[in-house]
Amino acid sequence: MKSFREKESICVLEFNRLGDCYHLWTPENFDIIFNCDDDFKDGMGIIAVAAALFPDIRIITFELMSNHLHIAAAGREERLRALAEWLKKILMRFACCKGRTPDWKRFDVKMRKMTSVEDFRNVIVYDNKNGYVVNPAHTPFSYPWGANRYYFNPDAWELAQLKAKPMTVNQIRKLTHSRVADKVKGLLCLDGYALPVSFCDIKAGERLFRDASHYFSKLSRSIETSREIAREIGESIFYNDSELYASICALCRKQYGEAVPSRITAQQKIEMARTMRFEYNASAKQIQRVLKLDTSTLGMLGF
């Protein structure tokens, strides 16, 4: 069995082999692009065709939300910017066909170069959790509009391989409203949408983690890292009660020497309530549940 040091060295080597790596994202404060399952299926296909048209770009993971997207990829910066411009052009056509008229001047695709294997891990986890964070009906292993559900999930891979069918030229033309991708080969389709395992290098993403346990640990305990990434890219992030409670317990222990939030003093609760509201985007109900505050105190704070 390999030691921790050996496993970590292998991960670092894999990161170095990938070359330049970037996190791409579009603004969360944007109009609706994908409004229903059929829209999301088209969105998955558009990402797949983009990956095929830019074969020198390795998409490691991606996630589609109703009004924005995230991509973690390896490749040269200028090529990634070209891919981003192509995506924007095709999404504009897609929205126009749906009768939607977002202000595309605000659809600014931003990029940040990732500096280390740990940085890349954090971005993968953030992206793979993003859909689950905004949609409480899913977990990071069930949200369907991204590569997330295939990470360290061999059953999903096996099912995909058994049921997938090749995407047809007509399907691709319908997505792009052009013949530019007529020669694209190798894309697979499952249940009406492009299969991420046919255009995402998920295995390369998995090799950046020491093992499946390491990935799951970061996925389930990454609240502070997620908060920092969200701040950096200007997104609002929401936490479920268990994530929030664990983080606030640690913060109370650090600041007040008391690990149980409900036991800190009244003044400390007011300070912590403000921290929860403005730094963790907690709802009034979450603040009340975690700190055991009464309704009048919440009202006094304007929550």
Beta strands, then each sheet from edge to edge (+ up, - down):
strand 1: 21-25
strand 2: 58-64
strand 3: 69-74
strand 4: 110-113
strand 5: 165-166
strand 6: 188-190
strand 7: 193-194
sheet 1: 2+ 3- 1+ 4-
sheet 2: 5+ 6- 7+
end
